[in-house]
């Protein structure tokens, strides 16, 4: 089993912090309460602490003599999802989203666990500063789900104000068995592009469709055609995902509306595939609008866009040795590339530094106890609630213990050892 962090890591106290954060989620660029908790705990651990970086981000700096600067990042924001876990600390929060709508809010992607693990690792590294030299830069990033938090912190002078790191480290909780971590060298998370498409029709009475141009039919035809992009325009040796996550049109059954809005998500790994898929989306949207006799050209807006996360192979090898020493080889797996997306790579690219970003298992280990083959393991993973599900909630232990250990050992692998100590 994973080795335990030293007694300086107050796991019981951290578990309470986690449950509190889970019960009080906040949307992107509104993480004020979360940021306050983070800043208070960082200051108590001895970090120089700045708030309001990139609007609601928090940065902690611990300078500990000559040596490399190492950045460790956690994201803080939640999602507009109504929690259905049934946990005693489940969220009942509601908030206004970026478009003024009141929505339920839940930590459906585990960012509360990310924050808690980094707080634990920050305290652990501060308590053992006699064992290492260098500068530790802990980054608590807002608005990952919006795709703009990393860029906002960079544009606010993140590295000019706090130092440029030699590596950017981090982790993301996932429905792997708790106690395990998954590290994949090379392209590890997909590039992400989100699009808003507005189709224009001509509204009228539902009893007289011949006088109208129906944007609902136009949208339905567009959705169906879009599903052929990956199936028929992307090579079998490449990977892409195209999802229509929302379609809104109309208000009454007997009124043909004058517009329909669709929200699309595109995930790819290769730049050429990315551009080909985006061109296909535009071609199909405009083609279906023309075929329907739309009175106006459709509007296609890219609302979010960030690149693939590429884990530097040499940096992964160095980090993997530390994770193996801390957790045991049996608890480190290669999950392959994930089609989920992350903007942590933006932080590494802006620093000109390698990125090492791994998955942290958060699913109940007992769900995997009967697995005897790789196929059994895959089936067990698929049976678990995925990130963004209203049922997603990592088990507190051993997820928290493993996450603190992983971040601490990875950071130590890049900081310089103090004279007379081993890594």
Protein Blocks (a to p, Z undefined) as FASTA:
>chain_A
ZZdddfklcfklmmmmmmmmmmmccdehiammmmmmmmmmmmmnopacdehiehiaccdd
ddebjaddddddddfbdcddddfklpakbcfbdcddfkopacddddfkopmmmmmmmmmm
mmmmmmmmmmpgcdddddddehklnopmmmmmmmnommmmnopafbdcdddddfbdehia
cddehjfbdcddddddddddddddfklmmlpccfklmmmmmmmmmmmmmmmmccfkbccd
dddfbdcedjbfkbccfbdcdddddddfblklmmmmmmmmmmmmmmmmmmnopabdcddd
dfbdcddddddfklmmmmmmmmmmmnopklcccebjafbdcfklmmmmmnopacdddddd
fbdfklmmmpcbfklmmmmmmmpccehiakbccdfblklmmmmmmmmmmmmmmmccdehi
aZZ
